[in-house]
Amino acid sequence: MFRKIAIICIAGTLSISVIGEQDERRTFVESLFTGVEQYEWLNRLATVFPTRTIQRSKQAFVFPKGEAMTLPETYTFNGQTRSSATYLAETDTSALLVIHRGKILYESYWLTGGESVHWMSFSVGKSFLSSLIGIAIEEAQIKSVADPITAYVPELKDSAYAGVSIKDILQMSSGARWNEDYSDPNSDIMRFGKVWASGDSLDNFTASLVREHPPGTVNYYNSIDTQALAMLLVSATGLTLSEYIEQKLWLPLGMENNGYWVTDDEGMEMAAGGLQMTARDYAKFGQLYLQKGRWRGKQVVPADWVQDSTTPDAPHLLAEAHPEYPLSYGYQWWVLPGEQGEFAALGIYNQAIYINPAQQLVIVKLSANSEYGMTNTEESYREFESFELFRAIGKALPTQ
């Protein structure tokens, strides 16, 4: 259900209510990437922004407990020994779950986190949207990733997305002009933040982008590519994103808690990163992909879609093409280098669902790293450092 501002008979009271809510939105957005602590925000954004509710399953799946493990005290990053506890504290970690072979081996919460606390996905939500596109193709609501998005979303015909294939958009290779530098107050992503705070139309903002590169030639991270995919999904299915994810993921996976999806004031979900859910429910999605889209005897996401989503298939998608951020890219999933097939859904402030198929391992980390994005460096992002912690956890798994 879409949460709207209540209409109050006294016009002055209504005006004050709307202005007060918009002021709180603006305060939050303007605090991003400034060093301000965020853990008092990220657990309650469903009370700050309009949202749609995603109803929990009446047949909830609860992960069984396995042999409890202790986190490794240290890990190695850039040739230096680092403290696990220090890293978790410095990145304002609110939740850490370790799922091995489908069982919880470690689960802890800090700060404003908790077992029933909803936490903002940020760009982790992009990977959820990717799965929905795969389901829509399987069910013939979308014909093919080769189709131009404007065959389904004519509203984008005068934008950067005119004639661009769904596949190129999934792979963040749309060719749209975009700057996602969080440390630059004049970047496009900061401009998008202002639109989000004001409640203005996300669809209109998406349609305003212009082209810079030929589609399918440059992999350049662009959150609005995901917003274009959201427009595609709504047009193809006739449902809101929240309705579709409830039917196709929330209920089949037995999500234990309601989810919430932040919207603009017109009710369109902020697909680029507005999902809010609990740590265990994030873990179910990771486990689903570890199991190649299969869940309790049912193929929820097509197995070939999971494979394609986590397999970069062109040179411009490989880590070597952008050494400043040496990860490869699939269909809204990051693919790590190495031989264990690791991949991850990542979001700002160090949100992560990390999946290691070779070790049958899923790790969920929810965080509010206040230093994130203050500079365009790993020292600020600390994402590659998190991978080394996750790998150290993998090495410390109990032998079974």
C-alpha positions in Angstrom: 0.0 0.0 0.0 1.3 3.4 -0.9 1.7 5.7 2.2 0.3 9.1 1.4 0.3 12.3 3.5 -3.0 12.5 5.3 -5.3 15.3 4.1 -6.3 17.5 7.0 -9.2 19.9 6.7 -7.4 22.9 8.0 -5.3 24.1 5.0 -2.6 25.6 7.2 -2.1 22.4 9.1 -1.7 20.4 5.9 0.8 22.9 4.6 2.9 22.6 7.8 2.7 18.8 7.7 4.0 18.6 4.1 6.7 21.2 4.6 7.9 19.5 7.8 8.2 16.1 6.0 10.0 17.6 3.0 12.4 19.4 5.4 13.3 16.1 7.0 13.9 14.5 3.6 16.1 17.4 2.6 18.0 17.3 5.8 18.8 13.6 5.3 19.8 13.9 1.6 22.0 17.0 2.3 23.8 15.0 5.1 24.9 12.3 2.7 28.7 12.0 2.0 29.5 14.8 4.5 30.8 12.7 7.4 27.6 13.0 9.3 26.7 9.8 11.2 23.9 8.0 9.3 22.9 5.0 11.5 20.1 7.1 13.1 18.6 7.6 9.6 19.1 4.3 7.7 16.9 2.3 10.0 13.9 4.6 9.7 13.7 6.0 6.2 10.2 4.4 5.8 9.0 7.1 8.2 10.7 9.9 6.3 9.8 9.2 2.7 6.6 8.0 1.0 6.8 4.2 0.7 4.9 1.2 -0.7 4.6 -1.8 1.6 5.6 -5.3 0.5 3.7 -7.8 2.5 5.6 -10.5 4.4 4.9 -14.1 3.7 2.4 -16.0 5.9 4.6 -19.0 5.5 7.9 -17.5 6.7 11.1 -19.3 6.0 13.6 -19.2 9.0 17.2 -20.1 8.4 18.3 -23.0 10.7 21.2 -22.5 13.0 24.5 -24.2 12.3 27.6 -24.6 14.3 28.4 -21.2 15.7 31.6 -19.6 14.5 33.8 -16.9 15.8 34.9 -14.2 13.4 38.6 -14.1 12.6 40.3 -11.5 14.8 42.3 -10.2 11.8 42.5 -10.2 8.0 45.0 -8.9 5.5 44.5 -5.9 3.3 47.1 -4.3 1.1 49.8 -6.3 2.8 48.8 -5.1 6.3 47.1 -7.0 9.1 43.9 -5.3 10.1 41.5 -5.9 13.0 38.1 -7.3 12.1 36.5 -5.6 15.1 38.0 -2.3 14.3 36.8 -2.4 10.7 33.3 -3.3 11.7 33.2 -0.4 14.2 34.8 2.1 11.9 32.3 1.3 9.1 29.4 1.7 11.5 28.3 -1.9 11.0 24.7 -2.5 12.1 24.3 -6.1 11.1 26.6 -9.0 10.0 25.2 -12.4 9.1 27.2 -15.4 7.9 25.2 -18.2 6.2 27.1 -21.3 5.3 25.4 -24.2 3.5 22.0 -22.6 4.2 22.6 -22.3 8.0 23.3 -19.2 10.2 26.8 -19.5 11.7 27.1 -16.0 12.9 24.6 -13.1 13.5 25.3 -9.9 15.3 23.7 -6.4 15.5 25.2 -3.1 16.6 24.2 0.6 16.8 20.6 0.9 15.6 20.5 -2.5 13.9 18.4 -5.4 15.0 16.9 -8.7 13.9 13.6 -6.9 13.1 15.1 -3.6 12.0 14.6 -2.5 8.4 17.7 -1.1 6.7 18.1 0.9 3.5 19.4 -1.2 0.6 20.8 1.6 -1.4 22.3 0.0 -4.6 21.9 -3.5 -3.2 18.4 -3.1 -4.4 19.6 -2.9 -8.0 20.3 -6.6 -7.9 16.8 -7.3 -6.8 15.4 -5.4 -9.7 17.6 -7.4 -12.1 16.1 -10.6 -10.8 12.6 -9.2 -11.5 13.6 -8.4 -15.1 14.7 -12.0 -15.5 11.4 -13.3 -14.2 9.4 -11.0 -16.5 11.4 -12.3 -19.5 10.8 -15.9 -18.4 7.1 -15.2 -18.2 7.1 -13.5 -21.6 6.1 -10.1 -20.3 9.4 -8.9 -21.8 10.4 -10.6 -25.0 14.2 -10.3 -24.9 17.1 -8.4 -23.4 18.0 -7.5 -27.0 14.8 -5.4 -27.3 15.1 -1.6 -27.2 13.7 -0.3 -23.9 11.7 2.3 -25.9 9.6 -0.6 -27.4 8.1 -0.8 -23.9 8.7 2.7 -22.5 7.9 5.3 -25.3 8.3 8.1 -22.7 12.1 7.6 -23.1 12.1 8.0 -26.9 13.6 11.5 -26.7 16.2 10.7 -24.0 19.6 9.0 -23.8 17.7 5.6 -23.7 16.2 5.9 -27.2 16.7 2.6 -29.0 19.1 1.3 -26.3 18.8 -2.4 -25.6 17.6 -3.7 -22.2 20.9 -5.7 -22.0 23.1 -2.6 -22.3 21.1 -0.9 -19.6 21.3 -3.9 -17.3 25.1 -3.8 -17.8 25.4 -0.1 -17.0 26.4 0.5 -20.6 23.6 2.7 -21.8 25.8 5.5 -23.0 23.9 8.1 -21.0 25.9 11.1 -19.8 26.3 10.7 -16.0 28.6 11.5 -13.1 28.2 9.4 -10.0 31.0 10.9 -7.9 29.6 11.1 -4.4 32.4 13.5 -3.4 31.4 16.1 -6.0 28.5 18.2 -4.8 27.7 19.2 -8.4 27.6 15.7 -9.7 24.6 14.2 -11.4 24.0 11.8 -8.5 23.8 14.7 -6.1 21.4 16.4 -8.5 19.3 13.2 -8.4 19.4 13.3 -4.6 17.7 16.7 -4.7 15.0 15.3 -6.9 14.5 12.4 -4.5 14.3 14.8 -1.5 11.8 17.0 -3.2 9.5 14.1 -4.2 9.6 15.2 -7.9 9.0 12.7 -10.7 11.7 10.1 -11.0 10.4 9.1 -14.4 10.8 12.7 -15.7 14.3 12.9 -14.3 15.2 9.6 -16.1 13.8 10.9 -19.3 15.9 14.1 -19.1 19.3 12.3 -19.5 21.2 12.8 -22.8 23.6 10.5 -24.6 27.4 10.7 -24.3 28.7 7.3 -25.7 27.4 4.8 -28.1 25.4 2.2 -26.2 27.2 -1.0 -25.3 30.7 0.4 -25.5 31.5 1.9 -22.1 30.6 0.5 -18.7 30.0 3.5 -16.5 28.1 3.2 -13.3 24.8 5.1 -13.5 22.0 4.7 -11.0 19.5 6.1 -13.4 20.0 3.1 -15.7 18.3 1.1 -13.0 15.5 3.7 -12.8 14.9 3.2 -16.5 14.7 -0.5 -15.9 12.0 0.2 -13.3 10.0 2.1 -15.9 10.4 -0.9 -18.2 9.1 -3.4 -15.5 6.1 -1.3 -14.6 5.1 -0.9 -18.3 5.6 -4.6 -19.1 3.8 -6.0 -16.1 1.2 -3.4 -15.4 2.1 -3.7 -11.7 4.1 -1.4 -9.4 7.5 -2.7 -8.5 6.3 -3.4 -4.9 3.4 -5.5 -6.2 5.6 -7.4 -8.5 8.4 -8.1 -6.0 5.8 -9.2 -3.5 4.4 -11.8 -5.9 7.7 -13.0 -7.4 10.2 -12.8 -4.5 8.7 -11.9 -1.1 6.1 -14.6 -0.9 8.0 -17.4 -2.7 11.1 -16.8 -0.5 9.1 -16.7 2.7 10.2 -13.3 3.8 9.8 -13.0 7.5 9.0 -9.2 7.6 7.3 -6.6 5.5 9.5 -4.7 3.1 9.2 -1.1 2.1 10.1 0.6 -1.1 10.7 4.4 -1.1 8.8 6.3 -3.8 8.5 9.7 -5.2 5.4 11.7 -4.5 3.7 10.2 -7.6 4.1 6.6 -6.2 7.0 5.5 -8.4 9.6 3.4 -6.5 13.1 4.6 -6.2 14.6 1.5 -7.9 18.1 2.8 -7.8 18.3 2.0 -4.1 15.1 2.5 -2.1 14.4 -1.0 -0.7 14.2 -1.4 3.0 14.2 -4.9 4.6 15.7 -6.9 7.4 19.1 -8.6 7.4 17.8 -12.1 7.3 15.5 -11.3 4.4 18.5 -9.8 2.5 20.3 -13.1 3.2 17.4 -15.1 1.7 18.0 -13.3 -1.6 21.7 -14.0 -1.5 21.0 -17.7 -0.7 18.5 -17.8 -3.7 21.3 -16.7 -6.0 23.8 -19.1 -4.4 21.3 -21.8 -5.3 21.1 -20.6 -8.9 17.6 -19.2 -8.5 16.1 -22.3 -6.9 14.2 -22.1 -3.6 12.7 -25.0 -1.7 12.1 -27.1 -4.8 10.9 -24.2 -7.0 12.8 -22.3 -9.7 12.1 -18.7 -8.6 14.6 -16.9 -10.8 15.6 -18.7 -14.0 19.0 -20.5 -13.6 20.3 -19.2 -16.9 19.4 -15.6 -15.8 21.4 -16.1 -12.6 24.3 -17.3 -14.7 24.1 -14.5 -17.2 23.7 -11.9 -14.5 27.0 -12.8 -12.9 29.0 -13.5 -16.1 30.4 -10.4 -17.8 30.4 -11.1 -21.5 32.2 -8.2 -23.2 35.6 -6.6 -22.7 34.2 -3.2 -21.5 32.5 -5.0 -18.6 35.7 -6.6 -17.2 37.7 -5.3 -14.3 40.6 -4.5 -16.6 38.6 -1.9 -18.4 38.4 0.3 -15.4 41.4 -0.3 -13.1 40.4 2.5 -10.8 37.6 0.2 -9.6 38.8 -3.3 -10.6 35.5 -5.3 -10.4 33.6 -6.8 -13.4 30.0 -6.1 -14.0 27.0 -8.3 -15.0 23.3 -7.6 -14.9 23.3 -5.2 -11.9 25.7 -7.5 -10.0 29.4 -6.9 -9.3 31.7 -9.8 -10.1 35.0 -10.2 -8.1 38.3 -11.4 -9.6 39.5 -14.9 -8.7 38.6 -18.5 -9.2 35.8 -19.0 -6.6 33.1 -17.3 -8.6 32.4 -14.6 -6.0 29.9 -11.9 -6.8 28.1 -9.3 -4.8 25.3 -6.8 -4.5 26.8 -3.6 -3.2 25.4 -0.3 -1.9 26.7 3.0 -0.5 27.7 3.2 3.1 29.0 -0.5 2.8 25.8 -2.4 2.3 26.7 -5.8 0.9 25.4 -9.2 0.0 28.5 -11.3 -0.7 28.2 -14.7 -2.4 30.9 -17.3 -2.7 29.6 -20.3 -4.6 32.8 -22.4 -4.1 32.4 -22.1 -0.3 28.6 -22.2 -0.3 28.8 -18.9 1.6 26.5 -15.9 1.9 27.5 -12.8 4.0 25.2 -9.9 4.6 26.7 -6.6 6.0 24.5 -3.6 6.7 26.3 -0.5 7.6 26.3 3.3 7.9 30.0 4.2 7.2 30.0 7.9 7.8 33.3 8.4 5.8 31.8 6.8 2.7 32.0 8.9 -0.4 33.8 11.9 1.2 36.6 11.3 -1.2 36.6 9.2 -4.4 39.1 6.7 -2.9 39.1 3.2 -1.3 40.2 4.9 1.9 36.7 6.4 2.0 34.7 3.6 0.4 36.5 0.6 2.1 34.7 -1.8 -0.2 37.7 -3.8 -1.4 38.7 -4.1 2.3 35.4 -5.6 3.1 36.0 -8.3 0.5 39.2 -9.3 2.3 37.3 -9.5 5.6 34.7 -11.7 3.9 37.4 -13.9 2.5 39.0 -14.3 5.9 35.6 -15.3 7.3 35.4 -17.9 4.5 38.8 -19.3 5.6 37.6 -19.5 9.2 34.4 -21.5 8.5 34.1 -24.6 10.7 35.0 -27.8 8.9 31.9 -30.0 8.4 
